[in-house]
Structure formats: C-alpha cells, structure tokens
Amino acid sequence: MRMCVRVMSFSDYLPRIDDGAAASLPPRSRRIRLAIILTLHALALIAMARTEVGPIAFALYLLTWGLLNFFWLAVLRRPAIAALISLAMIETIIQLSYFKFEITWMTISFLDLLIVDTDTFKFLLSVSPTLRLGIVIGAVIAVPLLVLIWRGDPFRLRRKVCTLGAAGCMTVIAILSILVPEQPSDPFQGVNHVSSFMRSGITAAFQLSTHGWLDSDRELAVHLKSTAGAACAPERKLPHIVMILDESSFDITAAPGIKVPEDYHEHFRSSDGKIRKFMVESTGGPTWYTEYNVLAGLSVKSFGKLMFYVTRIAAGRVERGLPQALRHCGYNTFSLYPAYGAFLNARRFQASTGVQKLYDQEEMGARDVEPDTFYYNQAEKIIAREKGKGPVFTFVYTVANHFPWDDPYRPDLTPDWKAPGNTHEIDEYIRRQAISAVEYQDFKKRLARDFPGEQFLIVRFGDHQPYISSKFLEPGQKITDIAHNIMVGDPRYYTTYYAVDGVNYKPADLSSALDTLDAPYLPLVVLEAAGLPLDPTFAEQKAVMKRCGGMFFRCNNGAEARRFNRLLIDAGLIKGL
C-alpha cells in the first residue's frame, strides 16, 4: 500500500478565489473588493493611532486585531466580513470605553462584561436616553451591510490556518499581559481602550483559574455563631456617628526635609491626645480599596489580581459590614458619595454592607470638586431630619484635597496663607490640608451649636497617600527602586492616619484603637467607641486583631484573612465567591 504525502506550499496559506460565480469576476472587480478589505484594515490602524499610547499598547492592539480577524475567518472564511465584524467590535469597545470614561472617569474593562452589573447598565441608559435608540439603528444598518459584503466577497481562507493564527495571537497577548500587567492608574488615563480591555481579561482569567474570586480556606472545623438572633443592648445612650474619609491625607512630615506650619500635626490628633497610624491597602489613588476596608471590615488583597474591581465584585455578595452592625443596633445609615452612585457599583456595594441610603453627586447637586464644608452641610441636614428616628450613621467623603496639586484650589479660602517653602506641589497639598483642618473644626463647632442635646462620635481617616508622595518619601532613589518598594508593600507608602473625636461625647472604649492599625479593623474602633456590643463576626475579628497586633492581611502571610473569609462564607455572609 502506498502512502501519498502532500507537501503544502506557501500559496496554500494565502487567500484564494472560491469556486463558482465569484471566481469569474473580472480582475478590476476583484481589485476593488481587495481594496475594500485593505481599507477596513487601514481603518483599524487609524483607530489604534488615535486611541493607543506606547509600544506595549500598540502590540496588544495589533494582536487583538489579528485575534478577531483570525477567529471570524475560522468561522466564516471570508476576509472582508471578518474584517468588518472585527472593526465593529473594536469600535464598540472604544466607544463604550469613551462613554464610560466620560461618566465614571475609568475606561472599560473585561470585568464590565464578566460581572453582570444591572446598576451600571441602567445608569448608562438613564444618562443617555438615546443609547438604546442608537443600538437599534446600528443593528438595522449593520445587518444589510453584512449581507451585502457576504455576497460580494470572493476570497476564502483555510480554517485550520486561521485557527492557528488565532491561537498564536491569543498566546502572545497572554504572555505580554502577564509580563507587563495593568497598573492601578491605567484605567484613569482615558487611553489604551482596546489593549487595556484585553489585558484586564487575561488578569481576570488567570486569577479565576488559580484562586477564584476570593482567597479563602477550603474548610474549617469551627464556625461563627449565628448573627441572626444576636441581641444589641447598649448600656448607654447611643451617639450619632460621623465617619469622614479625608481624601489623600497623611502626615507629610514622614518625608525628610518637609516644612509645615507650626500647628500642622493637630489635624491628625484624636481627642485623647494621640496621633495614630492607619495602614491602608492602596497608595496614590484607589479610594475604593479603603472604602471596602472600612465598610466591609475586610481586605481587598483577598481578591488578588482582581482587587481593582473589589466593590463591583463584592456588590450583593459581601453582606457583612459596619453599617449592617449599626443597623442591628437601631442606627439609620447614610452615605454622602461625591461621584455617581454607579461608579464601580458603589451604590449596590454599600447597600450590601448595610447603607440604607446613598446620596450621590447628582442627588446632592455637587460639582466636580466641592470644599469639605459642602459635604459637612449635607451631613447636618441628614442629622437634623433623621435624629428623631434614632441614632444616625453618616459616611462623609471629602474631595477638596484630590489631585492634581499643580494649580491652587479655591485660594479665596486661605487669604492669609503663607507657603512653607517646599515645591509648588507640596505647598499646595499642605494648603489644602490646612483648608480641611479649618473646615473640620468649623463642622464640630456647628454640631455643638445646632444640636446641643445630641452626642456625636467622629472618626476620621486618610484613605491613601497622594500620588506625589512617591516623589519625596525617598529623595534620591531611582524610580525603579521606588516602584519596587511600592509593589512589595513598603509601609512608608501605605501609612496615613486615623483619629477618634467627639462632640458632647467621650469615646466609650478605645481598646481597639491601637497606635498602628490596619484599615479593616476600623469598624471595631467605631463600634467600641460608640459603646456597642460586638456581633459574633466582629468579636472574632477582634480576636484576630489581638493575635496579630493590629495587622490583618499582613498577618501570617494572609492566613488569618483566608481563615476569616471562610468563616464568613460558611456563615452565609459572603455568597457566590
């Protein structure tokens, strides 16, 4: 028996004319059809040039373009329709990313598709009533165009070759994405829409295949007591609680050679005279990391490479937190959120931790950057309206100290300001901290004046350091060395402050208010300072705090956090992760 082996030539990999009527097209007609295909590819290159920045982004975009084309060629074999569908998908990603960035200040990511986020979808439709109409019109135009190109495309490619091409592009995309991972600041740049989308997809796939959504122990022999029947019987009248997120604030004298005003450190001091350190899990920007810490009382690092999307993942799935514990003790819980409620699914996330009503930027009538007094005034309105219904918890965000610091913000608020003599950026940062300090003291005075018969517990904290701290914490260090120190969690870049204060009120118990405290323990400080009993979850977490000396995820290489996550999963307080 003879075996015939056919040796494939290079021409076997090239487009060829199909049999039948299309093969009889005159050369000029075939050239026109080839020109259409080349035009579609040229349009893709133009899209890359206007939206992508940097060699890695260019490479990922081109590989994505190749992946899409090879995939559709493997399915349909026709290069013209494959290019058209691929271009439509690329442009859809870009336009949706532009639209999302305009509303939420972040570009689109793979998690936008992976996580079913009805809140964001409803929000997009509400802010753009024409979006649904645009989708319908686009479909009406696209269908006949696809049919026309399908019928007029005479070229065919082999499915096996195209499948190999798609696999090759996907492999290189994965390697590049792992070697050059997305940085936390990238989605806020408004560029690299396609490359960032693909890179976030690889990150999500790697995390889910290796660790799942949340890092936790597989099983434990012990379980938490049920929180359902736990009684809350405080021994004293409960104070109203105001928790203040002090945007980008930390003691800048942690850096060498910084000049500050004489009374600078008073802003960080608690009512007992102590200045306490707060160990956060973000630096330079991601406020929502610390938002998750202080509301859920948990670590974002348990989400591994997906921690950037922590509030979106946790929304509706993590049903444990400080507001939940306070509601159990009769509090009405509110949040004053200085962005749209759909930003990173904040509204739904906060609701799952126990916030009954979130007032977002639009509901409060806030502009982009309001002084702290704007949000303090909103808090006073809520307290005045709700105080007759029981104690009130209000989570207040401030934004006046948000980046950038190269231009003066509201110089009218500091008419007598004298710059200490640092760089322009540092002096502007310190000036904004001075504004925050004055407006906070004014807020306390107003609470005492307007609510003489009420008691208030106030807990403030810095959510993260400003991104400019990397410029002056280690003067003279190479950028690469600074980046390494940040990546390995050098405490110098993750230390802010927290302070416990009162109006007509002395904190009941500060035993959890350690001199240095990891952010997930702040709910313990609030609950005990308010004189509230700890439910079984927080009682267990206090035991962890004592074992670990104020550390949470950093304790025992994350073992305590993994164990605690499993306890919450078994108790039904973390679901679907």
NORURPE-V508315 format. One record per pair of residues at least 24 apart in sequence whose ideal C-beta (glycine too) atoms are under 6 Angstrom apart, sorted by sequence separation. I is the first residue (numbers start at 1). GAP is how many residues later the second one is. If there is no record, write none. Layout:
BEGIN
i/gap
I/GAP
I/GAP
END
This chain:
BEGIN
i/gap
405/24
521/24
173/25
177/25
296/25
295/26
372/26
295/27
327/27
174/28
338/28
372/28
371/29
500/29
315/30
323/30
324/30
369/30
323/31
401/31
312/32
316/32
321/32
323/32
400/32
520/32
311/33
312/33
315/33
319/33
321/33
517/33
518/33
311/34
315/34
462/34
516/34
518/34
314/35
462/35
316/36
514/36
315/37
461/37
311/38
336/39
460/39
459/41
37/42
336/42
37/43
40/43
44/43
47/43
51/43
425/43
458/43
36/44
40/44
43/44
457/45
37/46
40/47
456/47
334/48
457/48
455/49
456/49
455/50
332/54
448/55
288/56
447/56
296/57
332/57
295/58
332/58
338/59
444/59
330/60
331/60
332/60
333/60
334/60
335/60
336/60
338/61
331/62
372/64
84/65
373/66
326/67
372/67
376/67
459/67
81/68
80/69
81/69
81/72
457/72
80/73
457/73
78/75
79/76
77/79
77/80
107/80
106/81
105/83
73/84
74/85
107/86
215/87
74/88
214/88
73/89
74/89
101/89
107/89
108/89
110/90
114/90
109/91
110/91
70/92
211/93
110/94
70/95
71/95
70/96
97/96
232/96
207/97
232/97
207/98
67/99
94/99
207/99
93/100
185/100
93/101
67/102
184/102
203/102
66/103
67/103
93/104
63/106
63/109
63/110
60/116
56/124
25/129
64/130
22/132
61/133
61/134
64/134
57/135
60/135
17/137
18/138
53/138
57/138
60/138
53/139
15/140
16/140
52/140
15/142
51/142
52/143
13/148
240/151
247/151
240/152
241/152
242/152
243/152
244/152
245/152
247/152
249/152
238/153
248/153
247/154
247/155
260/160
259/161
259/162
259/163
267/170
290/173
287/176
283/181
282/182
283/182
278/183
284/183
280/184
115/197
111/198
322/201
329/203
283/210
325/210
283/211
250/212
249/213
246/214
280/214
250/215
279/215
239/216
240/216
241/216
242/216
243/216
244/216
246/216
280/216
239/217
255/217
320/217
239/218
245/218
248/218
255/218
277/218
278/218
123/219
278/219
278/220
299/221
120/222
276/222
298/222
119/223
297/223
119/226
293/226
297/226
293/227
117/228
294/228
119/229
268/229
270/229
290/229
270/230
271/230
271/231
104/239
276/239
277/239
279/239
280/239
250/246
320/248
301/252
299/253
320/253
299/254
319/254
318/256
317/258
302/259
317/259
317/260
299/262
302/263
239/266
241/289
239/291
236/295
234/297
234/298
230/305
227/308
227/309
225/311
224/312
224/343
217/345
216/346
217/346
220/346
215/347
223/347
224/347
216/349
217/349
216/350
214/351
214/363
213/364
END
